[in-house]
Amino acid sequence: MKHVIVIGGGIAGLTAAHELKKQKVAVTLLEREDAVGGAIKTVLKNDRYLMELGPNTFLGSSDSIFELTRELDIERQLVQNESKKRFVFRGEKLHEVPIGPKQFLLSPLLSGKGKLRVLFEPFVRKQTNDGESLAAFVTRRAGKELLEALVDPFVSGVYAGDPFQLEIKSVFPRIAEIEDLYGSVFKGMRHLKGTFGKSSLLSFLWGMQTLPSRLHDLMKKEIRIHSTAEAIVKTEDGKWVVSTDHQGEEITGDAVVIAVPAHEASRLLMPHVPEIFSPLMGIPYVSLAVVHAVFKRSEIPRDLEGFGFLIPRREKIRLLGSIWSSALFPNRAPNGETLLTCFIGGATDPHAIDLYDHELLAHVRQGLEQTLNVRAEPRFHNITRIAQAIPQYTIGHQERLNEIGRWIKKLPGIFLTGSYFTGISVADTIAHSKSVSQKTVKWLCQAP
């Protein structure tokens, strides 16, 4: 039986190990922390508040997650919210994000001039967008106002990123491809109507950590926690030896799947291929502060139907946005109380993570007062700082990935996966990890 060592116990590493085990490959997974799951963390505080410290939801179109939940027999634990309402704060008010042509024309989010500019999009000439930023792409095709009112807050909410730094072909490859094929985003979306998947939001009854916890339960014998990979060495017979910080332990495998952040992967690979260090280290990560705040329902003077709200950076409010967690799914807070998950930091506010707790809480309270008119003190709050939380697909990202791919071929039997490749969502990470697992199995079958 072939043996593969998986380094990293986030959802990428867990998925890789699960897929390899399905293919009758012996697996050893190394995780340096005291639990698996990586960015996916759900905690229960005071036996009352179920809080997500990482990803909160996934989309109804996330086929890779649905397939995995079926394999893990946890489909019955899924919970769903069908509300399509999302809000953006602009001009001292929360406005519902328009989801159709009629709503768009009636929405106060854009001025009449801004709407006309968006409607002019089909008449804008296409051009090569290699190395083009998201901001430049949106401004070129639909105008600056759409960028500031809708795209900027969306990018803050998903990537905690800066649209002037993110690369359009990396963050929204489908949109860039549509322009290339049809000459217009609007024209292309009309041709592809009905192919973009469901917009409902899902999680699990007891939170997103259900997924990595179930994978851990099924692979307890293969997983070693508190075990950090210190170095990788190739033997004369073509195998790979991973040394760990656990009493100088060495583990020999036929192949290694590295499922850790890009900067950590660079440390392990640089001794073998020094040239891979630069493109891996060239992938930046942003930090984020997650602040959970609980209020009496009566202290929030508005309806909370929907996902939550986002705030454009031009509004000069430090709060990026808030997810209405207890309105989305059950079990998040007791009846009569509301749990809000708030975010501060990201690419446009890199030093927010260094603020004291009382400063972070003050910015959250100020933001909630301006947006939801909440003037009360939180009944409970929890602050989590996440250093290097989200990889950023900045300009040149595709070139960096291509370069990483060229150099990793110099190391047969070494494979890379993680959220810095083809998408930062849980679903995208799972899909990439499955693909890498299949490549690993194929390589093992061909290896001498």
C-alpha positions in Angstrom: 0.0 0.0 0.0 1.3 3.5 -0.9 1.6 6.0 1.9 1.0 9.8 1.6 1.8 12.3 4.2 -0.6 15.3 4.4 0.8 18.4 6.1 -2.0 20.7 7.4 -5.3 19.8 9.1 -7.5 22.6 7.7 -10.4 21.7 5.3 -7.9 21.3 2.4 -5.7 18.8 4.2 -8.7 16.9 5.7 -10.4 16.6 2.3 -7.1 15.4 0.7 -6.7 12.8 3.4 -10.3 11.7 3.1 -10.1 11.4 -0.7 -6.8 9.5 -0.5 -8.1 7.1 2.1 -11.2 6.4 -0.2 -8.7 5.3 -2.8 -7.1 2.8 -0.4 -4.0 4.9 0.1 -2.4 4.9 3.6 -2.4 8.4 5.0 -0.7 10.3 7.9 -2.0 13.8 8.5 0.1 16.3 10.5 -1.6 19.2 12.3 0.4 21.6 14.5 -2.6 22.9 16.5 -4.6 21.0 19.1 -7.5 20.5 16.8 -8.2 20.2 13.0 -10.3 22.5 11.0 -8.0 25.4 10.3 -10.0 28.6 9.6 -13.3 26.8 10.3 -14.0 27.2 14.0 -17.3 27.2 15.8 -17.4 27.9 19.5 -20.2 27.8 22.1 -20.0 30.5 24.7 -21.8 30.6 28.0 -23.8 27.5 26.8 -26.0 30.1 24.9 -24.2 31.6 21.9 -23.0 29.5 19.0 -20.4 31.6 17.2 -18.4 31.2 14.0 -14.9 32.4 14.2 -14.2 31.7 10.5 -16.5 30.9 7.5 -20.2 31.4 8.5 -22.1 29.9 5.5 -21.8 28.4 2.1 -24.0 28.7 -1.0 -26.7 26.4 -2.3 -24.6 26.0 -5.4 -21.6 24.6 -3.6 -21.7 21.1 -5.1 -18.3 20.1 -3.6 -19.7 20.6 -0.1 -22.9 18.8 -0.8 -21.1 15.8 -2.2 -18.8 15.7 0.9 -21.8 16.0 3.3 -23.4 13.0 1.6 -20.3 10.9 1.9 -19.9 11.9 5.6 -23.6 11.2 6.3 -24.3 14.7 7.8 -26.9 15.9 5.3 -29.6 15.9 8.0 -27.6 18.4 10.0 -27.8 21.0 7.2 -29.8 24.2 7.9 -30.9 26.6 5.1 -31.9 30.3 4.8 -33.7 31.2 1.6 -33.7 35.0 2.1 -32.0 36.8 -0.7 -31.8 40.1 1.2 -28.4 41.7 1.6 -27.9 45.3 2.6 -25.3 48.0 1.9 -25.0 51.2 4.0 -24.8 54.3 1.9 -25.9 57.8 2.5 -26.7 57.2 6.2 -29.2 54.4 5.3 -29.2 50.7 4.8 -30.3 49.8 1.3 -31.3 46.4 0.0 -28.9 45.2 -2.7 -30.9 44.9 -6.0 -31.1 41.4 -7.4 -33.0 42.1 -10.7 -33.4 44.7 -13.4 -36.5 46.3 -11.8 -35.0 46.5 -8.3 -31.8 47.9 -9.8 -33.7 50.7 -11.6 -35.6 51.6 -8.4 -32.7 51.3 -6.0 -31.3 54.5 -4.4 -27.9 52.9 -4.1 -26.9 54.5 -7.5 -27.7 57.9 -8.9 -29.6 58.2 -12.2 -26.3 59.0 -13.9 -24.7 56.0 -12.2 -27.5 53.7 -13.4 -27.2 55.0 -17.0 -23.5 54.3 -16.9 -24.2 50.7 -15.8 -26.8 50.3 -18.5 -24.2 51.4 -21.1 -22.0 48.4 -20.3 -23.0 46.3 -23.3 -21.7 49.1 -25.6 -18.2 49.2 -24.0 -15.5 47.6 -26.0 -13.9 44.6 -24.6 -10.1 44.6 -24.0 -7.4 42.3 -22.7 -7.7 42.2 -19.0 -4.4 40.4 -18.1 -3.1 41.9 -14.9 -6.1 44.2 -14.6 -7.4 45.0 -11.1 -11.0 44.4 -10.1 -11.5 48.1 -9.6 -10.2 49.0 -13.1 -12.3 46.3 -14.7 -15.6 47.4 -13.0 -14.8 51.1 -13.6 -14.0 50.4 -17.3 -17.1 48.4 -17.9 -19.8 49.9 -15.6 -18.4 53.1 -14.0 -16.9 54.3 -10.8 -20.2 54.6 -8.9 -21.0 50.9 -9.2 -17.5 50.1 -7.9 -17.9 52.3 -4.8 -21.5 51.5 -4.0 -21.7 47.7 -4.6 -18.4 46.1 -5.6 -16.2 47.7 -2.9 -18.4 46.5 0.0 -18.8 43.1 -1.5 -15.1 42.6 -1.8 -14.7 43.9 1.8 -17.2 41.3 2.9 -15.8 38.3 1.0 -12.1 38.9 0.7 -11.6 41.7 3.3 -9.7 43.0 0.3 -8.9 46.1 -1.7 -10.5 46.1 -5.2 -7.6 48.2 -6.5 -5.2 45.4 -5.6 -7.2 42.3 -6.5 -6.8 40.8 -9.9 -10.1 40.4 -11.9 -9.0 37.1 -13.6 -8.2 35.6 -10.2 -11.1 36.7 -8.0 -13.8 36.6 -10.7 -12.4 34.4 -13.5 -15.9 33.6 -14.8 -16.7 37.3 -15.2 -13.5 38.0 -17.1 -14.2 34.9 -19.3 -17.7 36.2 -20.1 -16.3 39.5 -21.3 -13.8 37.7 -23.4 -16.4 35.4 -25.0 -19.4 37.8 -25.4 -17.8 41.2 -25.3 -20.1 42.3 -22.5 -20.9 41.0 -19.0 -24.6 41.8 -19.4 -24.8 40.0 -22.8 -22.9 37.0 -21.5 -25.1 36.7 -18.4 -28.2 36.7 -20.6 -26.8 33.8 -22.6 -25.9 32.0 -19.4 -29.1 32.7 -17.5 -29.9 29.9 -15.0 -26.4 28.5 -14.9 -25.1 30.5 -11.9 -26.6 28.2 -9.2 -28.8 28.8 -6.1 -28.4 31.8 -3.9 -29.7 30.2 -0.7 -27.3 30.1 2.3 -26.5 27.0 4.3 -24.7 25.9 7.4 -25.0 23.1 9.9 -27.3 23.0 12.9 -24.3 23.2 15.2 -22.1 25.3 13.0 -19.6 25.0 10.2 -17.1 23.0 12.4 -19.5 20.0 11.9 -17.6 19.4 8.6 -14.0 19.1 9.9 -15.2 17.4 13.1 -16.8 14.7 11.2 -13.8 14.2 9.0 -11.7 14.0 12.2 -13.9 11.3 13.6 -13.5 9.2 10.6 -9.7 9.5 10.5 -8.7 9.6 14.1 -6.0 6.9 13.5 -4.5 8.9 10.6 -4.4 12.3 12.3 -1.6 13.5 14.5 -2.3 16.8 16.3 0.3 18.9 18.0 2.7 17.7 15.2 4.5 20.3 13.1 6.4 19.4 10.0 9.8 20.9 10.4 11.5 19.7 7.1 11.1 17.5 4.1 13.9 15.3 2.8 14.0 13.1 -0.3 15.7 9.7 0.0 17.9 8.0 -2.5 15.1 5.6 -3.5 12.7 8.5 -4.3 10.6 8.5 -1.1 10.0 11.6 1.1 10.8 11.9 4.8 9.0 14.5 6.9 10.6 15.3 10.2 8.4 16.7 12.9 8.9 18.6 16.2 7.6 15.6 18.1 10.8 14.1 19.7 12.6 14.2 16.3 10.1 11.9 14.7 10.6 11.1 11.0 7.8 9.8 8.8 8.5 8.2 5.4 6.0 8.5 2.6 5.7 7.9 -1.2 4.3 11.4 -1.6 3.5 14.5 0.4 0.5 16.8 0.1 1.2 20.2 1.5 -2.0 21.9 2.6 -0.8 24.9 4.6 -0.8 28.6 3.8 1.5 29.7 1.0 4.1 31.3 3.3 4.4 28.1 5.4 4.7 26.0 2.2 7.6 28.2 1.1 9.5 27.3 4.2 9.3 23.6 3.6 10.0 23.8 -0.2 12.8 26.4 -0.4 15.6 24.0 0.5 14.7 21.9 -2.5 13.7 24.6 -5.0 14.8 28.1 -3.9 13.0 29.7 -6.8 9.6 28.7 -5.5 10.1 30.9 -2.4 9.3 34.2 -4.2 6.0 33.3 -5.8 4.7 31.6 -2.7 5.7 34.5 -0.4 4.3 36.9 -3.0 0.8 35.8 -2.0 -0.2 38.2 0.7 -2.7 37.4 3.5 -4.8 39.9 5.4 -5.6 39.9 9.1 -9.1 40.3 10.6 -10.8 41.0 13.9 -14.1 39.2 14.4 -16.3 40.7 17.1 -19.5 38.9 18.2 -22.0 41.1 20.0 -25.3 40.1 21.6 -28.2 42.4 22.2 -31.8 42.1 23.4 -33.9 41.8 20.3 -35.9 44.8 21.5 -32.7 46.9 21.5 -32.4 46.6 17.7 -35.0 49.0 16.2 -35.4 47.3 12.8 -36.3 44.0 11.1 -33.3 41.7 10.6 -34.6 39.5 7.8 -31.6 38.8 5.5 -27.9 38.0 5.6 -26.6 41.3 7.1 -25.0 44.4 5.7 -21.7 45.7 4.3 -20.2 49.2 4.4 -18.3 50.8 1.5 -14.9 52.2 2.5 -15.8 55.7 1.4 -18.3 55.9 4.3 -15.4 56.2 6.6 -16.7 53.7 9.1 -14.2 51.3 10.4 -16.7 48.4 10.7 -16.6 46.3 7.4 -20.0 44.8 8.0 -22.2 42.5 10.1 -23.8 39.1 9.7 -27.1 38.7 11.4 -26.2 35.2 12.7 -29.2 34.5 14.9 -31.6 35.6 12.2 -30.0 33.3 9.7 -30.0 30.0 11.5 -31.4 28.4 14.7 -29.4 27.7 17.8 -27.2 30.8 17.5 -28.7 32.7 20.4 -31.7 32.2 22.9 -35.1 33.6 22.0 -35.3 37.3 22.7 -31.6 37.8 21.9 -29.7 38.7 18.7 -26.2 37.6 17.9 -24.4 39.8 15.4 -21.0 38.8 13.8 -19.0 41.9 13.0 -15.7 42.4 11.1 -12.9 44.9 11.2 -9.6 45.0 9.4 -8.6 43.5 6.1 -6.5 45.0 3.3 -7.7 48.5 3.7 -7.2 48.6 7.5 -4.2 46.3 8.3 -3.5 47.7 11.8 -7.0 47.1 13.2 -5.9 43.7 14.6 -3.5 45.6 16.9 -6.2 47.7 18.6 -7.1 47.0 22.2 -10.3 45.1 22.9 -12.1 48.2 24.1 -11.1 50.1 21.0 -12.4 47.3 18.7 -15.6 47.1 20.6 -16.0 50.9 20.4 -15.7 50.8 16.6 -18.2 48.0 16.4 -20.7 49.9 18.6 -20.2 53.1 16.6 -20.8 51.2 13.4 -23.9 49.5 14.7 -25.3 52.8 16.0 -24.8 54.5 12.6 -26.2 51.6 10.6 -28.8 49.9 12.8 -29.4 52.7 15.3 -28.4 50.3 18.1 -27.5 52.4 21.1 -27.3 49.8 23.9 -24.3 48.1 25.3 -23.9 44.5 24.2 -25.1 42.0 26.8 -22.2 39.8 25.7 -19.3 40.2 23.4 -16.4 38.1 22.1 -13.3 39.3 20.2 -11.1 37.1 18.0 -8.1 38.3 16.2 -7.1 36.2 13.1 -3.6 37.0 11.8 -3.1 36.2 8.1 -6.7 35.2 7.8 -7.5 35.4 4.1 -5.2 35.0 1.0 -5.4 37.9 -1.4 -5.4 37.3 -5.2 -3.6 40.5 -6.0 -2.4 41.7 -9.4 0.0 39.1 -10.8 -1.7 36.2 -8.9 -2.1 34.0 -12.0 1.6 34.5 -12.9 2.6 33.5 -9.4 0.5 30.4 -9.6 1.9 29.5 -13.0 5.4 29.9 -11.6 4.6 27.8 -8.6 3.3 25.1 -10.9 6.5 25.2 -13.0 8.8 24.8 -10.0 6.7 22.2 -8.1 7.2 19.9 -11.2 10.9 19.7 -10.1 9.7 17.8 -7.0 7.9 14.7 -8.2 5.7 13.4 -5.4 5.1 16.8 -3.8 1.7 18.3 -4.2 0.2 21.7 -3.1 -3.4 22.6 -2.2 -5.1 25.3 -0.2 -7.3 28.4 -0.4 -4.6 30.4 -2.2 -5.2 28.6 -5.5 -8.6 28.7 -7.1 -11.0 30.3 -4.5 -11.0 31.2 -0.9 -14.4 29.7 -0.1 -14.8 26.4 1.7 -16.4 24.9 -1.4 -13.6 26.1 -3.7 -10.9 24.8 -1.3 -12.6 21.4 -1.1 -12.9 21.2 -4.9 -9.2 22.1 -5.4 -8.1 19.6 -2.7 -10.2 16.8 -4.4 -8.5 17.6 -7.7 -5.0 17.5 -6.1 -5.9 14.2 -4.4 -6.8 12.7 -7.8 -3.5 13.9 -9.3 -1.6 12.4 -6.3 -3.3 9.0 -6.8 -2.6 9.1 -10.5 1.1 9.9 -9.8 1.3 7.0 -7.3 0.0 4.6 -9.8 2.6 5.6 -12.3 5.5 5.9 -9.9 8.0 3.0 -9.8 
